[in-house]
Amino acid sequence: MIKLAHAFGKSTGFGVDLIFLSPIFMLILGFGGATYEGPQEM
């Protein structure tokens, strides 16, 4: 989930929130203004 958050340009905190509240934060990614930036190298 953290890698997914980084692929959309979001922070690690957003990724942690995706783990615990995934239905809500998936909706935020899907219907929000986030754009897919591709996989990020760590």
N, C-alpha and C positions, 0 to 999 in steps of 0.2 A: 504494500500500500504506500510505503514511503517512496519507492521508485515511481509509482504511478503519480503521486503528488508532484514529484520533481519533473516528470514528463509534461505536466501541465503548467510548469512554472510556479508551483506552490511551494511553501516551506515544509520543513520536516515536521513542524507542529501540525500542519494540515494533514500530513500523512498519519500522524498518531491519532488525530481525530477520525480519520478514515477507518482506522482499526476498530475503534470503540463505537462509533456512530456511523457506520458505513452507509446505511440507507439515506440518511440525511445529506451526508457529504458527497455521495454519488450524485444526488440531485443537484447539488451546488455545482459540481463539475459539469454535469450534463446541460443544465439550463442557465448557468451563469456565463460570465464573459470570458472564461478561461479558454485558451486555445492550446491545442496540442503542439508541443515543441519537439517531440521525439525523445528517445531515451537519452539520459544524461550520463556522462562518464563520471565515475566517482573517484 
